[in-house]
Amino acid sequence: MKRLISIAVSIAILTSIYAAIDVSALVAVFANSNGVLLVTSLLMVVPLTYLTAWRLVQLMPHSGKLGIGEASRLTLAASVLNVVLPSKMGDLAKAHVMKDRCQMRGSLAFALVVFEKTLDMLALLIWCVFGLTFIDDKNAFYWFAWVLITGGLLIGGLIIGSKYFMLKSLAVIKRITPRNIGSKTNILQDAWSEMHQYFWQDRGRLVAAASVSLFLWFLHLLQIWLFILALKAWTPFIDNLALAPLSILAGLLPLTFAGVGTRDAAIIVLYQPYLLPATAAAVGVLCTMRYIMPALAGLPFFYNYFSLVGNSPEKQNQQAD
């Protein structure tokens, strides 16, 4: 039911968007685009997927046995789930496979994936804060976004850097959540302590993972900027470092199907000083393709992924509903 509601919301937002713009102008934007640059920018999903998988391999404890090929297939399979589940929650399901394939405790595998996604979010927020700091013509909205995102960045930094802060946060979660959920935080607390000690004992590994995360998100944001150039439009690159992350964050809100609709609307509103509505809508379509292409590539590994988890896709769907 929740999935049907999110799909309905996405359709409603897209209907409103395309009712407000000239659809023929949208078609003309693609017809007028630089085909070589458009294809090149879309194909950036290949190195981006590889780098994401390589980072996962580097994050694995030495006892893990996850090769780059397996990590790539796992990343692609998770992309399928990310299209279906809100807020890219499919990435968290990777912990099940890591538990089975790498002989890791489930709680430790889950903590590692949470650690990975925390690094991911921090890297995105760092680029967003950087862009908002230097964006032209800052208004009240941009200042508010800067304060809000900087606060989120500080909290994320505390989660990564302070074991005390994270354990205290989990203790609060345990007190305010139902017993069946709160009881699981004890296991996560122990696993997070182990993960925290593992990474901070090897500062080089932590710095390398953080650096790769920053570079990955730079490439993601560069890809979106190249979309704009491929459509023969223009946005200053520094401004794009602020506007693209804000659009991505809007798409992560668990309101729509795979962020479709909220992300498109955010792009049209935020890029309004630089892009015509039809061009911004075209950028929204290309940003959706950033998620669809890895998901399509992950379909051949999807069933194997669920067989490793121990559930069929049908059972997973029933649990999600």
SERO-4910 file (N, C-alpha, C, O; in steps of 0.05 Angstrom, whole numbers):
BEGIN
 pado doro    nc1    nc2    nc3   cac1   cac2   cac3    cc1    cc2    cc3    oc1    oc2    oc3
  Met    A     16    -24      0      0      0      0     17     25      0     12     44    -15
  Lys    A     38     25     17     55     49     18     68     54     -9     71     77    -18
  Arg    A     76     32    -23     89     35    -49     69     47    -69     77     63    -86
  Leu    A     44     38    -68     24     48    -86     19     78    -81     15     93   -100
  Ile    A     19     86    -56     16    114    -49     39    131    -60     35    152    -72
  Ser    A     64    121    -57     87    135    -67     86    138    -97     94    159   -108
  Ile    A     78    117   -111     75    118   -140     54    139   -148     58    154   -167
  Ala    A     32    139   -133     10    158   -139     20    186   -135     13    204   -151
  Val    A     35    191   -114     46    218   -109     65    226   -131     64    249   -141
  Ser    A     82    208   -140    101    214   -162     85    221   -187     92    240   -201
  Ile    A     65    205   -194     49    210   -218     35    238   -216     34    253   -235
  Ala    A     25    244   -192     11    269   -188     30    293   -192     23    313   -205
  Ile    A     54    291   -181     73    313   -184     82    316   -213     83    338   -223
  Leu    A     88    293   -226     97    294   -254     74    305   -272     80    320   -290
  Thr    A     49    297   -266     27    308   -281     25    338   -279     20    352   -298
  Ser    A     29    348   -254     28    377   -250     51    391   -265     47    412   -276
  Ile    A     75    378   -264     98    390   -277     94    392   -307     98    413   -319
  Tyr    A     85    369   -319     82    369   -349     57    383   -358     55    390   -382
  Ala    A     39    389   -340     16    405   -347     24    435   -348     11    451   -362
  Ala    A     45    441   -332     53    469   -331     74    477   -352     78    501   -357
  Ile    A     87    457   -364    107    463   -384     98    454   -411     79    438   -414
  Asp    A    111    463   -431    105    455   -459    120    429   -465    144    429   -467
  Val    A    105    406   -466    118    380   -470    133    380   -497    154    367   -499
  Ser    A    122    393   -517    137    394   -542    164    408   -539    183    401   -553
  Ala    A    165    427   -521    190    441   -516    210    421   -502    234    422   -507
  Leu    A    199    404   -485    216    383   -472    228    365   -493    252    358   -492
  Val    A    212    356   -512    221    339   -533    242    353   -550    262    341   -558
  Ala    A    238    379   -555    256    394   -571    283    397   -557    304    398   -570
  Val    A    283    399   -530    308    401   -515    325    377   -520    349    380   -525
  Phe    A    313    353   -518    328    329   -523    337    327   -553    359    318   -559
  Ala    A    320    335   -571    326    333   -599    349    352   -606    364    347   -625
  Asn    A    352    374   -591    372    394   -596    398    389   -581    417    405   -584
  Ser    A    399    368   -565    421    364   -547    446    355   -561    445    346   -584
  Asn    A    469    357   -547    494    346   -557    494    316   -551    499    308   -528
  Gly    A    490    300   -572    487    271   -568    511    258   -556    508    240   -539
  Val    A    535    266   -565    559    253   -555    563    259   -525    569    241   -510
  Leu    A    559    284   -517    562    291   -489    541    279   -472    545    271   -449
  Leu    A    517    277   -483    495    265   -469    500    235   -462    496    226   -440
  Val    A    509    221   -483    515    192   -479    538    189   -460    538    171   -442
  Thr    A    559    205   -463    583    204   -446    575    208   -417    585    194   -399
  Ser    A    559    229   -412    551    235   -384    534    213   -372    537    206   -349
  Leu    A    517    201   -388    501    178   -378    518    154   -371    513    140   -352
  Leu    A    538    149   -388    555    126   -384    574    129   -360    588    111   -353
  Met    A    574    153   -348    590    156   -324    580    138   -301    594    134   -281
  Val    A    555    127   -304    546    108   -283    564     84   -281    564     71   -260
  Val    A    578     77   -302    596     54   -302    619     58   -283    622     42   -264
  Pro    A    636     78   -286    658     82   -266    647     89   -239    660     82   -219
  Leu    A    624    103   -237    613    109   -211    605     84   -196    610     81   -172
  Thr    A    594     65   -210    586     39   -197    612     24   -189    613     12   -167
  Tyr    A    632     24   -206    657     10   -200    670     22   -175    679      7   -158
  Leu    A    671     48   -174    684     61   -151    669     56   -125    681     53   -104
  Thr    A    642     56   -127    626     50   -104    632     22    -94    634     17    -70
  Ala    A    634      3   -112    640    -25   -105    668    -27    -93    673    -41    -74
  Trp    A    687    -13   -105    715    -13    -95    717     -2    -67    732    -13    -51
  Arg    A    701     19    -61    701     29    -34    691      9    -14    701      6      8
  Leu    A    670     -6    -22    659    -26     -4    680    -48      2    682    -57     25
  Val    A    695    -55    -19    717    -75    -14    737    -64      6    746    -79     23
  Gln    A    744    -39      3    764    -27     21    753    -24     49    769    -25     68
  Leu    A    727    -21     52    716    -19     79    714    -45     94    712    -46    118
  Met    A    714    -67     79    711    -93     91    734   -100    110    757    -93    104
  Pro    A    727   -112    133    749   -122    150    767   -142    136    759   -154    116
  His    A    791   -145    145    810   -163    132    800   -191    130    808   -206    112
  Ser    A    783   -199    148    773   -227    148    752   -231    126    745   -254    120
  Gly    A    741   -209    115    720   -211     95    732   -221     68    756   -218     63
  Lys    A    714   -233     52    723   -245     27    705   -234      4    694   -250    -11
  Leu    A    704   -208      2    687   -196    -18    706   -184    -40    720   -165    -35
  Gly    A    705   -196    -64    722   -186    -86    708   -164   -100    684   -158    -96
  Ile    A    722   -151   -118    711   -128   -133    688   -136   -151    669   -121   -154
  Gly    A    690   -161   -163    668   -170   -179    642   -174   -164    621   -166   -172
  Glu    A    645   -188   -141    622   -193   -123    611   -167   -113    587   -163   -111
  Ala    A    629   -148   -105    620   -122    -95    605   -106   -117    585    -93   -111
  Ser    A    614   -108   -141    600    -95   -163    572   -106   -168    553    -91   -171
  Arg    A    570   -133   -168    544   -145   -172    526   -138   -149    502   -133   -153
  Leu    A    537   -138   -125    520   -131   -101    511   -102   -102    488    -96    -95
  Thr    A    528    -84   -111    521    -56   -114    499    -52   -134    480    -37   -130
  Leu    A    501    -67   -157    480    -65   -178    454    -77   -168    433    -66   -174
  Ala    A    455    -99   -154    431   -112   -143    417    -93   -124    393    -91   -123
  Ala    A    433    -79   -107    421    -60    -88    408    -37   -103    389    -25    -93
  Ser    A    419    -30   -127    407     -9   -143    378    -15   -151    361      2   -153
  Val    A    373    -41   -155    346    -50   -162    327    -43   -138    306    -32   -142
  Leu    A    336    -50   -114    320    -44    -90    318    -15    -85    297     -6    -75
  Asn    A    338      1    -92    337     30    -88    315     43   -104    305     64    -97
  Val    A    308     31   -127    287     41   -143    260     36   -131    241     51   -134
  Val    A    258     14   -116    233      5   -104    229     17    -76    207     25    -69
  Leu    A    251     17    -60    248     25    -32    255     55    -30    271     66    -45
  Pro    A    244     69    -10    249     97     -6    276    103      5    288     86     19
  Ser    A    287    127      0    311    137     12    335    118      8    353    117     25
  Lys    A    336    104    -15    358     86    -21    363     65      1    386     58      7
  Met    A    341     56     13    343     36     34    353      9     23    361     -8     39
  Gly    A    353      5     -3    363    -20    -14    392    -24     -7    401    -47     -6
  Asp    A    407     -2     -4    435     -5      3    439    -20     30    458    -34     34
  Leu    A    420    -15     48    422    -28     75    419    -58     72    429    -73     89
  Ala    A    404    -67     52    400    -96     49    425   -111     41    426   -135     42
  Lys    A    446    -96     32    471   -109     25    483   -124     49    498   -143     46
  Ala    A    475   -115     73    486   -128     97    479   -158     98    495   -173    108
  His    A    456   -165     88    447   -193     89    466   -210     72    474   -232     80
  Val    A    473   -200     48    490   -215     31    519   -217     42    531   -237     41
  Met    A    528   -194     53    555   -194     65    556   -213     88    577   -226     93
  Lys    A    535   -216    103    534   -235    125    538   -264    115    554   -279    126
  Asp    A    524   -271     93    526   -298     83    552   -303     67    564   -324     70
  Arg    A    560   -284     51    583   -289     33    610   -284     47    630   -297     40
  Cys    A    610   -267     67    635   -259     80    638   -270    108    657   -263    122
  Gln    A    619   -287    116    620   -299    143    622   -278    165    638   -280    184
  Met    A    607   -256    161    607   -235    181    582   -238    198    561   -248    189
  Arg    A    584   -229    223    560   -227    240    541   -207    228    549   -186    217
  Gly    A    515   -213    229    495   -196    217    496   -167    227    494   -148    211
  Ser    A    500   -164    253    500   -138    265    525   -122    255    523    -98    251
  Leu    A    547   -136    252    572   -123    243    569   -115    213    578    -93    206
  Ala    A    557   -132    197    553   -126    169    534   -101    166    539    -84    149
  Phe    A    513   -101    183    495    -78    182    509    -53    190    505    -32    178
  Ala    A    525    -54    211    540    -31    221    559    -20    199    562      4    196
  Leu    A    572    -39    185    590    -31    163    575    -16    141    585      5    131
  Val    A    551    -26    134    536    -13    112    526     14    122    526     34    106
  Val    A    517     16    147    509     42    158    533     62    158    530     85    151
  Phe    A    556     52    165    580     68    165    586     78    136    592    102    132
  Glu    A    583     60    116    587     68     88    568     89     80    576    109     67
  Lys    A    542     86     86    522    105     78    525    132     93    518    153     82
  Thr    A    535    131    118    541    155    132    563    171    118    561    195    115
  Leu    A    584    157    110    605    170     95    594    182     69    601    205     62
  Asp    A    577    168     56    564    177     31    549    203     36    553    223     21
  Met    A    532    203     56    516    227     62    533    250     70    528    273     62
  Leu    A    554    245     86    572    267     94    586    279     70    589    304     69
  Ala    A    594    263     51    608    273     27    589    291     11    597    312      2
  Leu    A    564    282      8    544    298     -6    539    325      8    538    346     -5
  Leu    A    537    324     35    532    349     50    556    368     49    553    392     48
  Ile    A    580    356     49    604    374     47    604    389     21    609    414     21
  Trp    A    598    376     -1    597    390    -27    574    410    -27    577    432    -39
  Cys    A    552    404    -15    530    422    -14    536    447      2    531    469     -7
  Val    A    549    444     25    557    466     42    577    483     27    576    508     27
  Phe    A    596    470     13    616    485     -3    602    502    -24    609    525    -28
  Gly    A    584    489    -38    570    504    -60    553    527    -49    553    548    -60
  Leu    A    539    522    -26    522    543    -15    539    566     -4    529    589     -3
  Thr    A    563    560      5    581    581     15    589    601     -7    591    625     -2
  Phe    A    593    591    -31    603    607    -53    583    613    -75    590    625    -95
  Ile    A    558    604    -71    538    609    -92    532    639    -96    534    654    -77
  Asp    A    527    646   -121    520    674   -127    492    681   -116    475    664   -115
  Asp    A    489    706   -109    463    717   -101    449    700    -80    427    691    -83
  Lys    A    463    696    -57    451    682    -35    426    697    -25    427    721    -20
  Asn    A    405    682    -20    381    694     -8    375    680     18    391    663     27
  Ala    A    352    686     30    346    675     57    343    645     56    351    631     75
  Phe    A    333    634     34    330    605     31    357    591     32    361    571     46
  Tyr    A    376    602     17    403    590     16    417    592     43    431    573     51
  Trp    A    413    614     57    425    616     84    413    596    103    427    583    118
  Phe    A    386    593    101    373    573    118    382    545    111    388    529    129
  Ala    A    385    539     85    394    512     77    423    508     87    430    486     95
  Trp    A    440    530     85    467    527     95    468    520    124    484    503    132
  Val    A    452    534    141    452    528    169    442    500    175    454    485    190
  Leu    A    420    492    161    408    466    166    427    443    158    431    424    172
  Ile    A    440    446    134    457    425    124    483    424    139    494    402    144
  Thr    A    493    447    147    517    447    164    512    433    191    529    419    201
  Gly    A    488    437    202    481    423    226    480    393    222    490    378    239
  Gly    A    468    385    200    468    356    193    496    345    189    502    322    197
  Leu    A    513    361    178    541    353    173    556    349    200    571    330    203
  Leu    A    551    367    219    563    365    245    553    340    260    569    326    273
  Ile    A    527    334    258    516    310    271    528    285    259    536    267    273
  Gly    A    530    285    232    542    262    218    571    258    226    580    236    229
  Gly    A    585    281    229    613    279    237    616    267    265    634    252    270
  Leu    A    597    274    283    597    263    310    591    233    309    603    218    324
  Ile    A    573    225    292    567    196    289    592    180    281    597    159    292
  Ile    A    607    191    262    631    178    252    654    180    272    668    161    277
  Gly    A    657    204    284    681    209    300    679    204    329    699    200    343
  Ser    A    654    203    340    651    199    369    634    174    375    610    174    370
  Lys    A    648    154    385    633    130    393    613    136    415    591    125    416
  Tyr    A    621    154    433    604    161    456    578    173    445    556    166    455
  Phe    A    579    191    426    555    204    415    537    184    402    513    184    407
  Met    A    548    166    386    532    146    372    519    127    392    495    121    389
  Leu    A    534    118    412    522     99    432    500    112    448    480    100    455
  Lys    A    504    138    455    484    152    469    459    156    452    436    154    462
  Ser    A    463    161    426    440    164    407    425    138    405    400    138    405
  Leu    A    439    115    404    425     89    403    410     84    429    389     71    428
  Ala    A    421     93    451    408     89    477    381    104    478    361     95    488
  Val    A    382    128    466    357    144    465    337    130    447    313    129    453
  Ile    A    346    120    424    329    106    405    316     82    419    292     76    415
  Lys    A    332     68    435    322     45    449    299     52    468    280     37    471
  Arg    A    301     75    481    281     83    501    255     92    488    234     89    500
  Ile    A    257    103    464    232    115    452    219     97    431    198    104    421
  Thr    A    232     75    424    220     57    404    207     33    418    213     27    441
  Pro    A    190     18    404    178     -6    415    199    -26    423    221    -26    413
  Arg    A    192    -44    442    211    -62    453    224    -80    432    248    -85    434
  Asn    A    209    -90    413    220   -108    393    241    -94    375    259   -107    365
  Ile    A    239    -68    373    259    -53    358    282    -44    376    306    -47    369
  Gly    A    275    -34    399    295    -24    418    314    -46    427    338    -40    432
  Ser    A    305    -71    429    322    -92    438    345    -97    418    366   -107    426
  Lys    A    340    -91    393    361    -96    373    383    -75    374    404    -79    362
  Thr    A    378    -53    387    399    -33    389    423    -42    405    445    -33    401
  Asn    A    418    -61    424    441    -71    440    461    -85    422    485    -81    425
  Ile    A    451   -101    403    468   -114    384    482    -94    366    506    -97    361
  Leu    A    467    -74    357    479    -54    340    500    -37    355    520    -29    343
  Gln    A    495    -32    380    515    -17    397    541    -32    397    563    -20    394
  Asp    A    541    -58    402    565    -74    403    579    -74    376    603    -71    374
  Ala    A    563    -78    355    575    -78    328    586    -51    320    608    -50    308
  Trp    A    573    -30    328    583     -3    321    609      3    336    627     15    325
  Ser    A    610     -6    361    635     -2    376    658    -17    362    681     -7    360
  Glu    A    653    -41    352    673    -57    338    682    -43    312    705    -41    306
  Met    A    662    -33    297    667    -19    272    683      7    278    702     13    263
  His    A    675     21    298    689     47    304    718     41    312    736     56    303
  Gln    A    723     21    328    750     15    335    766      5    311    790     12    308
  Tyr    A    753    -10    293    767    -20    269    776      3    252    799      3    242
  Phe    A    759     23    247    766     44    229    786     64    242    804     73    228
  Trp    A    782     70    267    799     90    279    827     79    287    845     94    292
  Gln    A    829     52    288    856     40    291    872     42    265    896     43    266
  Asp    A    857     42    243    871     44    217    862     71    204    844     71    187
  Arg    A    875     92    212    867    119    202    870    121    172    855    135    159
  Gly    A    890    107    161    895    108    133    871     97    117    862    109     97
  Arg    A    859     75    127    836     64    114    812     83    116    797     86     96
  Leu    A    808     96    139    786    115    142    790    139    124    771    148    111
  Val    A    814    150    122    819    173    105    815    165     76    804    181     60
  Ala    A    824    141     68    820    132     41    791    129     34    782    138     12
  Ala    A    775    118     52    746    114     47    732    141     45    715    145     28
  Ala    A    740    160     63    728    187     62    735    201     37    719    215     25
  Ser    A    760    198     28    769    212      4    755    201    -21    747    216    -38
  Val    A    752    174    -22    737    162    -44    708    172    -44    697    177    -66
  Ser    A    696    174    -21    668    184    -19    666    212    -30    647    219    -45
  Leu    A    684    230    -22    684    257    -33    688    258    -63    674    273    -77
  Phe    A    706    241    -73    711    240   -102    687    229   -116    680    239   -138
  Leu    A    675    209   -105    651    197   -117    629    218   -121    617    220   -142
  Trp    A    624    233    -99    603    253   -101    610    276   -119    593    289   -131
  Phe    A    636    283   -121    644    303   -140    637    293   -168    628    309   -185
  Leu    A    642    268   -174    636    257   -200    605    256   -205    596    262   -227
  His    A    590    249   -184    561    250   -187    551    278   -195    535    281   -213
  Leu    A    561    298   -180    553    325   -185    563    336   -212    550    351   -226
  Leu    A    587    327   -220    598    333   -246    580    321   -268    575    334   -288
  Gln    A    571    297   -263    553    284   -283    528    301   -287    519    305   -310
  Ile    A    516    311   -266    492    327   -269    498    353   -284    482    363   -300
  Trp    A    521    365   -278    529    389   -292    533    384   -322    526    400   -339
  Leu    A    545    360   -328    548    353   -356    521    348   -370    518    353   -394
  Phe    A    501    339   -355    474    337   -366    465    364   -376    455    367   -398
  Ile    A    470    384   -360    461    411   -367    476    421   -392    464    432   -410
  Leu    A    502    416   -393    517    424   -417    508    408   -441    507    419   -463
  Ala    A    502    383   -438    493    366   -460    467    376   -472    462    373   -495
  Leu    A    451    389   -455    425    400   -464    429    429   -474    409    443   -480
  Lys    A    454    436   -477    461    463   -488    450    486   -471    440    506   -481
  Ala    A    453    482   -445    445    503   -426    470    508   -408    491    497   -413
  Trp    A    467    526   -388    489    534   -372    481    539   -343    461    552   -338
  Thr    A    497    529   -325    496    536   -296    524    537   -286    540    519   -292
  Pro    A    532    558   -271    559    558   -260    564    533   -243    547    524   -228
  Phe    A    588    521   -246    594    496   -233    592    498   -203    582    480   -190
  Ile    A    601    520   -192    599    524   -163    570    524   -154    564    512   -133
  Asp    A    553    538   -168    525    538   -161    513    510   -164    496    502   -148
  Asn    A    522    495   -184    512    467   -187    520    450   -163    505    432   -155
  Leu    A    543    456   -150    551    441   -126    532    445   -103    531    429    -85
  Ala    A    517    467   -104    497    472    -83    469    462    -92    455    449    -76
  Leu    A    462    467   -117    435    462   -126    430    432   -130    409    421   -124
  Ala    A    450    418   -142    446    389   -147    443    373   -121    425    356   -119
  Pro    A    459    378   -100    455    363    -75    428    369    -62    415    351    -52
  Leu    A    419    394    -64    392    401    -53    371    385    -67    351    376    -55
  Ser    A    373    383    -94    354    367   -109    355    338   -102    334    325   -100
  Ile    A    379    327    -98    382    299    -91    370    294    -64    356    274    -60
  Leu    A    375    312    -45    363    309    -18    333    310    -19    320    295     -4
  Ala    A    321    327    -36    292    327    -39    282    300    -49    261    291    -41
  Gly    A    297    288    -68    290    262    -78    292    239    -58    279    218    -61
  Leu    A    308    243    -37    310    223    -16    287    223      4    284    204     19
  Leu    A    271    244      3    248    244     21    229    221     15    223    216     -9
  Pro    A    221    205     35    205    181     29    176    188     22    157    178     35
  Leu    A    172    204      2    145    213     -6    137    201    -33    114    196    -38
  Thr    A    157    197    -50    151    189    -78    166    164    -85    183    154    -70
  Phe    A    160    153   -109    173    129   -118    200    135   -130    202    149   -150
  Ala    A    221    126   -116    249    130   -125    256    159   -128    274    166   -143
  Gly    A    242    177   -113    248    205   -114    237    219   -139    240    243   -142
  Val    A    223    204   -156    212    215   -181    189    235   -173    171    227   -158
  Gly    A    191    258   -182    171    278   -176    182    300   -158    185    323   -166
  Thr    A    190    292   -133    201    312   -115    228    322   -125    234    346   -124
  Arg    A    245    303   -136    271    312   -147    267    329   -172    281    349   -175
  Asp    A    248    322   -189    243    337   -213    233    365   -206    241    385   -218
  Ala    A    214    367   -187    204    393   -179    226    410   -167    227    434   -172
  Ala    A    243    398   -151    265    413   -138    284    424   -159    293    446   -157
  Ile    A    290    408   -180    308    417   -201    295    441   -216    309    461   -221
  Ile    A    270    439   -222    256    461   -236    257    487   -220    262    509   -231
  Val    A    252    485   -194    251    508   -176    279    519   -171    283    543   -173
  Leu    A    298    502   -164    324    511   -156    341    522   -179    356    541   -176
  Tyr    A    338    510   -203    353    518   -226    339    540   -242    348    547   -264
  Gln    A    317    550   -231    302    570   -246    318    594   -256    313    605   -277
  Pro    A    338    604   -240    353    627   -250    369    621   -275    377    639   -290
  Tyr    A    374    595   -281    392    588   -303    378    572   -325    386    574   -349
  Leu    A    358    556   -318    346    538   -338    317    544   -342    302    550   -323
  Leu    A    308    542   -367    280    543   -373    266    518   -362    279    497   -359
  Pro    A    240    520   -356    226    497   -345    229    471   -361    233    450   -349
  Ala    A    228    473   -387    230    449   -404    258    437   -401    261    412   -400
  Thr    A    279    454   -400    306    444   -397    310    432   -370    323    411   -367
  Ala    A    299    445   -349    302    434   -322    287    407   -320    297    389   -306
  Ala    A    264    405   -333    249    379   -333    266    358   -347    265    335   -338
  Ala    A    280    365   -368    297    346   -382    320    337   -364    327    313   -364
  Val    A    331    355   -348    352    348   -329    341    328   -309    354    309   -300
  Gly    A    316    333   -300    303    315   -282    300    286   -293    304    267   -279
  Val    A    293    284   -319    291    258   -332    319    244   -332    320    220   -326
  Leu    A    340    259   -338    366    248   -339    376    239   -311    389    219   -308
  Cys    A    368    255   -291    375    247   -263    361    221   -255    373    205   -240
  Thr    A    337    218   -264    323    192   -259    337    169   -273    339    147   -262
  Met    A    348    174   -297    363    154   -311    388    145   -296    397    123   -299
  Arg    A    399    163   -279    422    156   -263    416    133   -244    434    117   -237
  Tyr    A    391    130   -237    383    108   -219    372     84   -235    375     61   -227
  Ile    A    359     90   -258    346     69   -273    368     51   -287    365     27   -287
  Met    A    389     63   -297    409     48   -312    423     27   -295    425      4   -303
  Pro    A    433     35   -271    445     14   -253    425     -7   -245    432    -31   -242
  Ala    A    399      1   -241    379    -18   -233    374    -39   -256    372    -63   -250
  Leu    A    373    -30   -280    370    -48   -303    394    -67   -305    391    -91   -310
  Ala    A    418    -56   -301    442    -73   -301    442    -93   -278    455   -114   -281
  Gly    A    429    -86   -257    428   -104   -233    407   -125   -234    408   -144   -218
  Leu    A    388   -124   -253    367   -144   -255    377   -173   -258    366   -191   -246
  Pro    A    398   -178   -274    408   -206   -276    417   -217   -249    418   -242   -246
  Phe    A    425   -200   -231    435   -210   -205    414   -208   -183    419   -215   -160
  Phe    A    390   -199   -190    370   -193   -170    360   -218   -156    359   -219   -131
  Tyr    A    354   -239   -171    343   -264   -159    365   -276   -141    359   -285   -119
  Asn    A    389   -277   -151    411   -288   -135    415   -273   -109    420   -284    -88
  Tyr    A    411   -247   -111    413   -230    -88    393   -238    -67    400   -241    -43
  Phe    A    368   -241    -75    347   -248    -56    350   -277    -46    343   -283    -23
  Ser    A    361   -295    -62    365   -322    -53    386   -322    -31    385   -339    -13
  Leu    A    406   -304    -33    426   -302    -12    414   -292     14    421   -301     36
  Val    A    395   -273     11    382   -262     35    365   -283     48    361   -284     72
  Gly    A    355   -302     31    338   -323     42    309   -318     38    292   -334     49
  Asn    A    301   -298     23    273   -292     18    270   -288    -12    288   -278    -26
  Ser    A    247   -295    -22    240   -289    -49    231   -260    -52    225   -248    -32
  Pro    A    231   -250    -76    222   -222    -80    193   -219    -71    186   -198    -60
  Glu    A    176   -239    -76    148   -237    -68    146   -234    -38    130   -218    -28
  Lys    A    161   -249    -23    160   -248      6    170   -221     16    159   -209     34
  Gln    A    191   -211      3    202   -184     10    180   -163      5    177   -144     21
  Asn    A    165   -165    -17    145   -146    -22    123   -146     -1    113   -126      7
  Gln    A    116   -171      8     95   -173     28    104   -160     54     89   -147     68
  Gln    A    130   -164     61    141   -152     85    142   -122     83    137   -108    103
  Ala    A    148   -112     59    150    -83     55    122    -70     59    120    -48     70
  Asp    A    101    -84     49     74    -73     51     64    -76     79     41    -68     85
***
